């Protein structure tokens, strides 16, 4: 997720030899992979916990509400932590915090309490929020400012690779057993019911403990690796200025862009969260939950492919117009998804991932255009807007409980409708001479 780079003064510690920066970029992109993997694993966790605790859709979506709500609550504290520690130590701190959160799945499974899983997710998401705040600007600053977009595109592709692999990994290790319905569980003797629920809760222990170990080892590697510090750039854009977040929000294209990020992330996460349950419906695919995870993987793989193709298109066409076109296509695909069944509904919902590809980086880049010294504040606000991934899936869950899963896709459809508006009208930045603040 791109954050505008602050120009480095000549001779600053950030001006490292190209080889050093190249190695540093290789190390940091593995972190983008890890948080993409952890984020998308929620799409597998949701149907699993829904079955274990016999939740309705709204309660199951508390997984995403907790995870993405953390961005809103912890983004500004994470910014202060990174400002105090610097980028490298901030990345290490984020990895360690995420590792502690992943380790929390062990006691949560032992307790077999849904709230304990949500608590572990909150800690995990706090670590990822710190990583977002630290790693995004760090990648942008690792080299010339004019090539920051290409570095961020590469990092995002690795992020997408993580989101593509996670559903298959989760399907094999978490959804490997056939989930029983509430009626089937109720028909079992009390001792067998307890044994079944215990086994299902414990299915998440091994994968998440393994991830905790991997996160801590990665933190140790980053700590020992001689990354360029870039300490001189930490919050440099605001030195000597008294700008507030309200000043930033007075920029119309930023305010509308914050809403754009909110609605885009909400739509993307909501669709991914419902895919397993949606594709398991007899009228759509009739798949087992494990079989459906392959289509969740395809949804995120399409986003990765689209990022490579989209980067070439963005170099030739207007980003705002291309954004509007891609959002319009997704409105059409969601309409097909809602109005049809079988393979047409299946492939149309998976194809949405392809057209999601350019939306986040494009909205982000358009929103911070010509913000000048307000860029840092604008970037923080855009990161906070990722809370859309908490709100929209929960609201779609409420809709699904009342009107059905298929009809509930009207909510992400409306979100893409707003993105069409932003691409055509809302993204217009002020003229170069009027961006002060």
GIPESUL-V348123 format. One record per pair of residues at least 6 apart in sequence whose C-alpha atoms are under 7 Angstrom apart, sorted by sequence separation. I is the first residue (numbers start at 1). J is the second residue. D is the distance in Angstrom with one decimal. If there is no record, write none. Layout:
BEGIN
i = <I	I>
j = <J	J>
d = <D	D>
END
This chain:
BEGIN
i = <8	249	279	280	141	279	280	368	82	108	140	185	279	280	337	400	81	108	280	336	399	50	368	140	337	105	139	140	280	336	337	396	139	276	279	46	46	105	333	334	396	104	276	333	46	276	102	101	333	101	275	101	102	330	101	100	272	98	99	330	97	98	97	98	98	98	174	326	97	98	174	95	94	94	173	94	323	94	90	91	91	319	90	91	87	306	310	302	305	306	303	307	78	87	299	302	303	306	307	66	70	74	78	82	298	299	302	300	303	304	67	75	79	299	303	63	66	67	70	74	78	295	66	70	284	285	67	71	283	284	283	284	370	367	369	284	285	366	284	370	372	371	370	279	338	338	338	334	334	331	331	330	331	112	327	109	327	328	35	109	327	324	109	324	106	261	324	105	323	324	261	321	105	260	320	321	320	103	102	103	257	102	320	102	103	102	257	100	99	254	25	99	175	176	253	254	175	99	99	96	171	270	95	96	269	21	95	261	265	21	171	266	270	32	36	40	44	96	258	262	265	266	270	32	36	95	254	258	261	262	265	266	269	33	37	41	168	261	262	263	266	267	29	32	33	36	37	40	41	44	167	168	248	262	266	32	36	40	44	48	92	167	258	266	278	33	34	51	54	29	33	37	41	167	168	248	92	167	248	92	243	5	165	245	3	4	164	2	3	164	1	5	238	4	5	164	237	3	163	164	7	88	237	5	160	161	88	160	87	160	161	160	52	86	267	157	52	86	267	52	2	157	1	83	264	83	263	264	1	260	260	256	253	253	253	253	247	24	16	14	14	14	13	8	6	43	43	47	6	75	75	72	71	72	71	72	71	68	69	68	68	69	68	67	65	66	64	65	64	65	64	65	61	62	61	58	61	58	57	58	57	57	57	56	2	1	2	4	3>
j = <14	255	285	286	148	286	287	375	90	116	148	193	287	288	345	408	90	117	289	345	408	60	378	151	348	117	151	152	292	348	349	408	152	289	292	60	61	120	348	349	411	120	292	349	63	293	120	120	352	121	296	123	124	352	124	124	296	123	124	355	123	124	124	125	126	127	203	355	127	128	204	127	127	128	207	130	359	131	130	131	134	362	134	135	134	354	358	351	354	355	353	357	129	138	350	353	354	357	358	118	122	126	130	134	350	351	354	353	356	357	121	129	133	353	357	118	121	122	125	129	133	350	122	126	341	342	125	129	341	342	342	343	429	427	429	345	346	427	346	432	435	435	435	346	406	407	409	409	413	413	416	416	417	201	416	201	419	420	128	202	420	419	205	420	205	360	423	205	423	424	363	423	208	363	423	424	424	208	208	209	363	209	427	211	212	212	367	212	212	367	139	213	289	290	367	368	290	215	216	215	290	389	215	216	389	142	216	382	386	143	293	388	392	155	159	163	167	219	381	385	388	389	393	156	160	219	378	382	385	386	389	390	393	158	162	166	293	386	387	388	391	392	155	158	159	162	163	166	167	170	293	294	374	388	392	159	163	167	171	175	219	294	385	393	405	161	162	179	182	158	162	166	170	296	297	377	222	297	378	223	374	137	297	377	136	137	297	136	137	298	136	140	373	140	141	300	373	140	300	301	145	227	376	145	300	301	229	301	229	303	304	304	197	231	412	304	200	234	415	201	152	307	152	234	415	235	415	416	156	419	422	426	426	427	428	429	437	227	228	228	229	230	230	233	233	272	273	277	237	383	384	384	384	385	386	387	387	386	387	387	389	390	390	390	389	390	389	390	390	391	393	394	393	394	394	394	397	397	397	398	398	400	401	401	361	361	364	375	379>
d = <6.9	5.2	5.0	4.6	7.0	6.4	4.6	5.9	4.9	4.9	4.7	6.0	6.3	5.9	4.3	5.2	6.9	5.3	6.4	6.2	5.4	5.5	6.4	6.8	5.9	6.2	6.6	6.5	6.7	6.6	5.9	5.8	6.5	6.0	6.1	5.9	7.0	6.1	5.2	6.4	6.4	5.0	5.2	6.5	6.6	6.3	6.6	4.8	6.7	6.2	6.3	4.6	6.0	5.7	4.0	7.0	6.6	6.5	6.9	6.6	6.7	4.1	6.5	6.7	6.9	4.2	5.4	5.4	4.6	6.2	5.8	6.1	4.2	6.1	6.9	4.9	6.2	5.1	6.9	5.4	5.9	6.5	5.9	6.5	5.2	5.1	6.0	7.0	7.0	6.7	4.8	5.1	6.8	6.5	4.8	5.2	4.6	5.0	5.9	6.5	6.3	6.4	5.0	6.2	6.8	6.6	4.4	5.9	6.1	6.7	6.1	6.2	6.1	4.9	4.5	6.4	7.0	5.8	6.1	6.9	6.7	6.9	6.1	6.1	5.2	6.0	5.5	5.8	5.8	4.3	6.0	6.9	7.0	6.8	6.5	6.5	6.8	6.1	6.2	6.6	6.7	5.8	6.0	6.9	5.5	5.9	6.8	6.9	6.2	5.4	6.3	7.0	7.0	6.3	5.3	5.1	6.2	6.4	6.3	5.4	5.7	6.5	6.7	4.3	5.1	6.7	4.7	5.9	5.6	6.3	6.8	5.8	6.5	6.8	4.5	6.3	6.5	6.4	5.3	5.2	6.2	6.3	6.7	6.6	5.5	5.1	5.1	6.7	4.2	4.6	6.7	7.0	6.8	6.5	5.8	6.4	5.6	5.2	5.9	6.6	5.0	7.0	5.6	5.6	5.6	5.9	6.5	6.7	6.0	6.8	5.9	4.3	6.4	6.1	4.7	5.1	6.2	6.3	6.8	4.8	5.7	4.1	4.3	6.9	6.3	5.5	7.0	5.3	5.9	5.6	5.3	6.9	6.9	5.0	4.1	5.4	6.1	6.4	6.5	5.9	6.8	6.7	5.1	6.2	4.3	4.8	4.8	6.1	6.1	5.9	5.3	6.1	5.9	4.3	4.9	4.8	5.0	6.9	6.8	6.7	4.9	6.8	5.8	6.5	6.6	6.5	6.3	6.6	6.7	6.4	4.8	5.2	6.4	6.2	6.5	6.5	6.5	5.4	5.9	6.3	6.9	6.3	6.4	5.8	6.0	6.9	4.6	6.1	5.3	6.8	6.3	5.2	6.2	6.7	5.4	4.9	5.5	6.6	5.8	5.0	6.6	7.0	6.7	6.1	6.5	6.9	6.3	6.8	6.8	6.7	6.6	5.0	6.0	5.6	4.5	5.6	6.3	6.6	6.2	6.7	5.9	6.7	7.0	5.9	6.5	6.7	5.1	6.8	6.7	5.9	6.9	6.1	5.8	5.2	6.1	5.7	6.4	5.7	6.9	6.3	6.9	4.6	5.9	6.9	6.8	6.3	4.8	6.9	6.6	7.0	5.9	4.6	5.5	6.9	6.4	5.5	5.9	6.5	5.0	5.0	5.3	5.2	4.6	6.8	6.9	6.6	6.5	3.6	5.1	6.0	6.9	6.4	6.1	6.5	5.1	5.6	6.3	4.2	4.7	4.9	6.8	6.7	6.2	7.0	6.0	6.0	6.7	7.0	6.2>
END
